[in-house]
């Protein structure tokens, strides 16, 4: 049932890091060939629509490990119907394998969640404002040029350039204190990007002062590749101190 697994550390019960309930203890699920087939089963079991993203944490975390691996066909109704490898102490203590996570389509529709309970239909009400905590330009000679990345859901990820306008570039440069304008490069000036691709179809309006206020496709939902990652050169580099 849905009560035997949950998604945590996200904006709601339809997005986050995966945990499963084993002997009344919530445990982590580690990354061994985790992909969208497994994510589809998780979203189906949680009644959260379709899977629109699966991810792995970039750094290992602490906590009880329940499963070392999960392999699904994608059509299963419950994650327990998949091939599961139960935790072994050697893998759990190595800290070489990271946790898995899922983004379901219903996550974009939710702004509240119930927490501090074993059941997702009971608990304290928590309101969430969906945005990210930071952005940066990487791969350039200074902080005002490079590939655009945002920090979301515990990891840095790329931003795609599809439909990005000069005004959107200006908003980004202003937020980074790198002048009032910039340009979107059309070649691999700052190298190729890499997954996860967090944002796409960014459209900053005249009233938007930061990237988090701009319109975009839902988190993790994109038609992007490494060649389409936004590469920006802002007008004025920061002065060194």
N, C-alpha and C positions, 0 to 999 in steps of 0.2 A: 504494500500500500504506500501512499504518498508519505505517511508518517515515518517510514523507515529510511528516508533520505531527505536532505535539505540542502539549500544553497545559502551560504553565509558570507559575511563581509561584503555584501553588495547592497544595492538600494532597495531590494525587496526579495521575496522568496522565489522569484523567477530569474534571478541573476546572481552569480557569485561562485565562491569556491565550494566544491562538492564535499559533503560529509554523509556517512551512512551510520545507521544505528545498529550496533552489535552488542548484545547482552546488556542493554540499557545504557550503553556508553556511545556517544557520538565520536566517530573516528574519521580520520583523513583518508582520501583515496589518492594514490600515487599515479604518476604518469608513466605508463608503458603502452605506447602506440595508441594513445587517446586521440580520438578525432570526432567528426560530426555524427557518426553512427551512434556512438555512445551518448553524445549530447542529445540526439533526437529522443532516445529512450527516456532520459532524465526529464526533459520538458514534457513529454507525453504523460509520464507518471505523476508529475506535479500539476498537471492540467494548466500548463503555462504556454500553450500554443506550440509553435515549431521552434526548433533550434536555429538561431541566426549566428551563433558563434560558439566556439570552444577554445579554451586557452589553457596555458600552463603557467604557473607562477614562475617568475624568473629566479627566485631564491628559495631554498628550502626553509620550512618553518618547523616549529616544534609542536608536539602534541601526539596523541595516540593515533597510530596508523591502523585502519581497519582492513583495507584491501590494498594489495600491491599492484594489482592490475585488473582491468575489466575489458572484455572483448565482446562486442555486440554485433548482430547482423543489421540492426537498425529498425527492425519490425517488432521487437519484443515490447510487451506492455509494461513490464517492470524490469528494473535494473538487475533484480535478483535472478531473472530468467537468462541473463547473459553468462558467459564464462568468467568466473571470478576467481582470482588467486588471493587467498586469505593471507593476512600479514605474517611475515616471518621476521624474527628479531634481527637477523643480519641485515636485511634491507632497511628496516625501520631505524636502525641505529647508524646507518651509513651517512644519512643526510645528503646523499648524492642524487636523489630523485625528488622532483618537486610535485606539488599538488596540482590537481586538475580543476577546471572551472567551466561554467556554462552560461551562455546568455540566451534566454528564450524570448520569443517574439512578444509575449505578454508583458515582459519587463518594461517595455516602453510605455505601457498604459498605466503603470502603477506609481503613485507618489507617496503611499503610506504602507506600513507593514506592521505586523504584530510580532513582538520579540519576547525573549525570556520565557519561552514555553517549549515543550516537546512537540506541540501541534501548531501548524501554521495558521489555524483558525482561532487561536486563543493567545492572549498575552497582552503586554503593554503596547499602546499605539505609538508608533514612531513615524514622524513626517520626514520625507527626504526631498531635498532640492537637487535635481540631477545636473551636475556639472563636473568639471575636473579641477584639480588643484594647482596645476602648473603647466607651463609650456616652455619650449626652448628651441633654439636653432643649433644644430650640430653638424660637424664636418667642415666648417669654415675656419678662417684664421682668427675670428673673434666671435663674440656672442651675438652679433647682429647680422650674421649671414650663415646659411646652412640649410639642412633639411629640417622641416618643421615636425616636432614631436610634442605630444601632450601626455601628461601623467594621469592615468585613469585606472581604477580597479587594481591598484598595486603595482603597475608596471608602465614604463614608457612605451609609447606606440606611435606609429607614423600617421601623418595626416595627408590625405590625397588631394590632388590639385584640381580635380574635375570641377568645372564651373566656377573656380575661384577667381574673383574679380580684383582689379587694382585697389578698389576700396577695401575689400577684405584684407588684402596685403597691408594696407595702411593701418587698419585696426590692429593687426598683429604687431607691426613695427612700433606703434605707439605704446602698446601694452608692454613691450620689451624695453621701453625707453631707448629706442634706436631711431629716433627721428619721426617725422610725420608721414613718410611715404617709403615705398620700396618697389621692387620689381620681382615678378615671378619668373625664374629662370626656365628656359625651355630645353636645356640639356642637362647631362649629369655633372653639373658644375661641382656639386658637393657629394658625389658618390651616389650609389643606389640605396633606396630605402629597404626596410625589412618589416615583416609582420611582428606584432599584430598591427593591423591597419584600423585605428580606432575611429577616425572621422573621415567623412566624404561629403561632397556636395555642399560645401560651406558657402553661406550667403549672408554676409554682414550688411545690415541695413544702416540707414543714416543715423539712427538713434543708438546703435550699438557701440559701446566703448571698449568691450573686451571680447575675446573669442568665445567665451562661454555664453554670451548673450546672443550670438549669431545663430541663424538657422542652419541646420545640417541634417543629414540622414541619421537614423538611430545609431547608437554606439555599436561598432563592430559590423554594421551593415553597409557594404560597399561593393563596388565593381572596380577594384583597384589592384594594381601590381606594383612591383618595385620601381618601374619606370614612370609611374604616375604620382610618386610622392612629391609633395610640395617642396620646392627649393626656392628660398627667398633671400634676396640681398636688400637689406634696409639702407636707407639714405645715409644715416649717420651712425658710425660705430660708437660704442660707449667709450668715454675717456678712461684710460687706465689710471689707477690711483696708486 
